Amino acid sequence: MKIAFFRFIAILLLVIPGVLATYGFLAMKDSVFAQFSSPEAHVQWGKFALGFVCFAAGVSFIGGWIFFRDRKRNYVAPRFKAKRKKS
């Protein structure tokens, strides 16, 4: 039971940033398309900026998580491997 709970928490840690990035992308898309919907419309800069921040935060979290996992399993190029301390 304990392992299943921790796996559920791990899945939530990846789903929440994914939903955040999806919302950000859709907000940016909606703000740009709103400009072309009518001749008097203008760009919704606030919605676009919020969408950009949400998209960047979600994508960077998921990308960082994948990079950390790959570094731990030695799937990365030598230049990205952790530096060893010289003694």
C-alpha positions in Angstrom: 0.0 0.0 0.0 2.8 2.4 0.9 4.6 1.9 -2.5 1.4 2.5 -4.4 0.8 5.8 -2.6 4.4 7.0 -3.4 3.9 6.0 -7.0 0.7 8.0 -7.1 2.5 11.0 -5.6 5.3 10.6 -8.3 2.7 10.6 -11.1 1.1 13.7 -9.7 4.4 15.4 -9.6 4.7 14.9 -13.4 1.0 15.5 -14.3 0.6 18.8 -12.5 3.5 20.5 -14.5 2.2 18.9 -17.7 -1.3 20.4 -17.1 0.3 23.7 -16.3 2.3 23.7 -19.5 -0.8 22.8 -21.5 -2.8 25.6 -20.0 0.0 28.0 -20.7 0.2 26.9 -24.4 -3.6 27.2 -24.8 -3.6 30.7 -23.1 -0.9 31.9 -25.5 -2.8 30.5 -28.5 -6.1 32.0 -27.4 -4.6 35.5 -26.9 -2.9 35.5 -30.3 -6.0 34.1 -32.1 -8.2 36.7 -30.3 -6.4 39.4 -32.2 -7.5 38.0 -35.6 -11.1 37.2 -34.6 -12.4 40.8 -35.2 -10.9 43.9 -36.7 -11.2 45.9 -33.5 -9.6 43.3 -31.3 -6.1 43.7 -29.7 -3.5 41.3 -28.3 -4.2 40.3 -24.7 -0.8 40.8 -23.3 -1.6 39.8 -19.8 -3.0 36.5 -20.8 -0.1 35.9 -23.2 2.5 36.7 -20.4 0.7 34.4 -17.9 0.5 31.7 -20.5 4.2 32.0 -21.3 5.2 31.8 -17.7 3.0 28.7 -17.1 4.3 27.1 -20.2 8.0 27.8 -19.4 7.6 26.6 -15.8 5.9 23.3 -16.8 8.3 22.5 -19.6 11.4 23.4 -17.6 10.2 21.2 -14.6 9.6 18.2 -16.8 12.8 18.7 -18.8 14.8 19.0 -15.6 13.3 15.9 -14.1 14.1 13.9 -17.3 17.7 15.3 -17.3 18.2 14.4 -13.6 16.9 10.9 -14.2 19.1 10.4 -17.3 22.1 11.7 -15.5 21.5 9.3 -12.6 21.3 6.4 -15.1 24.3 7.5 -17.1 22.3 8.1 -20.3 23.8 11.6 -20.9 26.8 12.8 -22.9 30.1 13.0 -21.0 29.9 16.8 -20.9 26.7 16.6 -18.9 27.9 14.1 -16.3 28.4 15.2 -12.7 31.9 16.4 -12.0 34.0 14.4 -9.6 35.9 16.1 -6.8 39.6 15.8 -7.1 41.3 14.7 -3.8 
